[in-house]
Amino acid sequence: MGKLEYLLVLAACVVVTLPLELAGARVYRRPRLLARAVLPVAAVFLVWDAVAITAGVWDFDPAFVTGVGVPLGIPLEEVLFFVVVPICGLLTYEAVQLTGRVVTRLLRRRERVPR
């Protein structure tokens, strides 16, 4: 696998959490809200990455990245990481919130039913 491993892990994250969107998490259906949640944080961490790479604090093993890069030596996979992982986190969070609302509704309905 080598050069595709990082991309495959990111793809697996998307595939595993995609059913949450289909189940009603509604993250992808609100692109402006999604962008406002993900992009500022991604920008901060990309700057942090660029500074660390430039300072020689860390780097990326060429055996595990495709070699496609963006300015300042950040691999494409790293840029995608800062977008994909937060989206997967948001999908999970929204799915938990949705589940909580559904369970609460069911419990309230059950309390109202005369026995």
C-alpha positions in Angstrom: 0.0 0.0 0.0 2.7 2.5 1.0 2.0 5.8 -0.6 -1.8 5.3 -0.4 -2.1 4.4 3.2 -2.8 7.9 4.6 -5.4 8.5 1.9 -7.0 5.1 2.5 -7.3 5.7 6.2 -9.0 9.1 5.4 -11.3 7.4 2.9 -12.2 4.7 5.5 -13.1 7.5 8.0 -15.5 9.0 5.4 -17.0 5.6 4.5 -17.5 4.6 8.1 -19.2 7.9 9.1 -21.2 8.4 5.9 -24.2 6.3 7.1 -24.5 8.8 10.0 -25.3 11.5 7.4 -27.8 9.2 5.7 -29.4 8.5 9.1 -30.1 12.1 9.7 -27.0 13.8 11.1 -27.4 16.6 8.5 -23.8 17.7 8.4 -23.1 17.6 4.7 -26.6 19.2 4.1 -25.4 22.4 5.9 -22.3 23.4 3.9 -22.0 26.9 5.2 -22.2 25.8 8.8 -19.8 23.0 8.1 -17.3 25.4 6.5 -17.6 27.8 9.5 -16.9 24.9 11.9 -14.0 23.2 10.0 -12.1 25.8 8.0 -10.9 28.2 10.8 -9.6 25.3 12.9 -8.0 23.6 9.8 -6.3 26.9 8.9 -4.8 27.2 12.4 -3.5 23.7 12.4 -2.1 23.9 8.8 -0.2 27.0 9.9 1.1 25.1 12.9 2.1 22.2 10.6 3.9 24.6 8.2 5.8 26.2 11.0 6.8 22.8 12.5 7.9 21.5 9.1 9.9 24.6 8.3 11.5 24.5 11.8 12.4 20.9 11.3 10.3 19.7 14.2 8.7 17.1 12.1 8.2 15.9 8.6 6.4 13.2 6.6 7.8 10.0 5.5 7.7 10.0 1.7 7.0 6.3 1.7 3.6 7.0 3.2 2.4 10.1 1.2 1.7 10.5 -2.4 4.1 13.3 -2.9 1.4 15.8 -3.9 2.1 18.8 -1.8 0.8 22.2 -1.1 2.9 25.2 -0.3 5.3 25.1 2.7 5.9 21.3 2.4 2.5 20.1 3.7 1.4 16.9 2.0 -2.0 16.8 0.5 -3.0 14.0 2.9 -2.3 16.3 5.9 -4.5 19.0 4.4 -7.3 16.5 3.9 -6.7 15.2 7.5 -7.6 18.6 8.9 -10.8 18.5 6.9 -11.9 14.9 6.9 -11.4 14.1 10.6 -13.3 17.1 11.9 -16.2 16.4 9.6 -16.2 12.8 10.8 -16.2 14.1 14.4 -19.1 16.4 13.6 -21.1 13.6 12.0 -20.6 11.5 15.1 -21.5 14.3 17.4 -24.7 15.1 15.4 -25.6 11.4 15.3 -25.3 11.2 19.1 -27.4 14.3 19.5 -30.1 12.9 17.1 -30.1 9.6 18.9 -30.5 11.4 22.2 -33.5 13.4 20.9 -35.1 10.3 19.5 -34.7 8.4 22.8 -36.0 11.3 24.8 -39.1 11.6 22.5 -39.7 7.9 22.8 -39.4 8.0 26.6 -41.8 11.0 26.8 -44.3 9.2 24.6 -44.0 6.1 26.7 -44.7 8.1 29.9 -47.9 9.6 28.4 -49.4 6.2 27.4 -51.9 5.1 30.0 -51.3 1.7 31.5 
